[in-house]
Amino acid sequence: MNVLHVCANPKPTEESVSKQLAAAFFGKMIELRPDIELVNVDLYDEKPPFFSYELYKRVWYPVFDAAYKPSKAEEMAMNYAAAQAEAFNAADVLVLTMPMWNFTVPAIMKAWMDQVLCPGLTFKISPQEGVTPLHKIKSIVLLVASGGVYKEDDERDALTRQVRSAFGFVGITDIEIVWADGQNPLFNMDHEQRKEMAIEAASEIAEDIAELELETTFGAFGEE
Ligand SMILES: Cc1cc2nc3c(=O)[nH]c(=O)nc-3n(C[C@H](O)[C@H](O)[C@H](O)COP(=O)(O)O)c2cc1C
């Protein structure tokens, strides 16, 4: 099983609740499936570029114009996106670790999504077939921490909506969420219990993911 872990948090693990969820998740996962191929992308170690006009031309012009020939600059503008897309397309499971910032994903995570979710890289798009995935990701595990407490379908929560919509567009609808909310100690006396419960949930989700049956062992249609 190939797992791609993308982390958007500048803090060390001992200060970051979402990174502690990731530590619990991968601790259990590696215990149960020592054979997993894990690729870690720490977005603060290697920062994604913002989406550029050159990247826009390189990935979207071919959708509309079969005769388009990229310039050298347009070709180079795709370097980061292409490398990340390769890791994305090799993954069976995507794990996203992040805090909630201003009610949504950190900007660095959004920058990564803008790079990776491009036509010709992780999906194809045509009027006849709509959007066709080029990846084989079965599930996303979203590990998130927030200062405030959020009820289900809370209208302030733009984070889980962002993740569901963006990855749903490329055909990934199975999203398991572990959310340590209420982490602001000023307003939540029970922040420690909330964290411990989320850490427990991260470990349980790892057990479910470890049991995933993947078609990839024998190919989608049973061939070697
Ligand atoms: C820049 C910034 C913006 C934040 N915005 C929100 C927010 O919109 N809603 C919220 O509930 N908490 C917000 N918080 C609090 C964090 O989500 C909270 O501290 C969480 O535990 C961070 O995750 P971490 O411990 O993994 O870093 C914000 C914190 C920072 C630093």
The ligand as a Tripos MOL2 file, in Angstrom:
@<TRIPOS>MOLECULE
LIG
   31    33     1     0     0
SMALL
NO_CHARGES

@<TRIPOS>ATOM
      1 C1         -3.1070   31.9150   12.0550 C.3       1 LIG1
      2 C2         -4.0810   31.1290   12.8780 C.ar      1 LIG1
      3 C3         -5.4170   31.1150   12.5270 C.ar      1 LIG1
      4 C4         -6.3250   30.3540   13.2680 C.ar      1 LIG1
      5 N1         -7.6250   30.3210   12.8580 N.ar      1 LIG1
      6 C5         -8.4980   29.5450   13.5270 C.ar      1 LIG1
      7 C6         -9.8580   29.4570   13.0920 C.ar      1 LIG1
      8 O1        -10.2790   30.0650   12.1160 O.2       1 LIG1
      9 N2        -10.7060   28.6520   13.7900 N.ar      1 LIG1
     10 C7        -10.2860   27.9290   14.8560 C.ar      1 LIG1
     11 O2        -11.1030   27.2190   15.4320 O.2       1 LIG1
     12 N3         -9.0110   27.9880   15.3030 N.ar      1 LIG1
     13 C8         -8.1140   28.7650   14.6550 C.ar      1 LIG1
     14 N4         -6.7990   28.8140   15.0630 N.ar      1 LIG1
     15 C9         -6.3630   27.9500   16.1870 C.3       1 LIG1
     16 C10        -5.7120   26.6580   15.6820 C.3       1 LIG1
     17 O3         -6.5350   25.9940   14.7540 O.3       1 LIG1
     18 C11        -5.4340   25.7360   16.8750 C.3       1 LIG1
     19 O4         -4.4270   26.3450   17.6590 O.3       1 LIG1
     20 C12        -4.9980   24.3450   16.4800 C.3       1 LIG1
     21 O5         -4.6970   23.5790   17.6170 O.3       1 LIG1
     22 C13        -3.7830   24.3950   15.5800 C.3       1 LIG1
     23 O6         -3.3700   23.0890   15.2020 O.3       1 LIG1
     24 P1         -1.9290   22.5420   15.6270 P.3       1 LIG1
     25 O7         -1.9640   22.4220   17.1250 O.co2     1 LIG1
     26 O8         -1.7800   21.2560   14.9190 O.co2     1 LIG1
     27 O9         -0.9430   23.5720   15.1630 O.co2     1 LIG1
     28 C14        -5.8830   29.6110   14.3770 C.ar      1 LIG1
     29 C15        -4.5360   29.6490   14.7460 C.ar      1 LIG1
     30 C16        -3.6430   30.4010   14.0110 C.ar      1 LIG1
     31 C17        -2.1830   30.4150   14.4160 C.3       1 LIG1
@<TRIPOS>BOND
     1     1     2 1
     2     2     3 ar
     3     2    30 ar
     4     3     4 ar
     5     4     5 ar
     6     4    28 ar
     7     5     6 ar
     8     6     7 ar
     9     6    13 1
    10     7     8 2
    11     7     9 ar
    12     9    10 ar
    13    10    11 2
    14    10    12 ar
    15    12    13 ar
    16    13    14 ar
    17    14    15 1
    18    14    28 ar
    19    15    16 1
    20    16    17 1
    21    16    18 1
    22    18    19 1
    23    18    20 1
    24    20    21 1
    25    20    22 1
    26    22    23 1
    27    23    24 1
    28    24    25 2
    29    24    26 1
    30    24    27 1
    31    28    29 ar
    32    29    30 ar
    33    30    31 1
@<TRIPOS>SUBSTRUCTURE
     1 LIG1         1 GROUP 0 **** ****
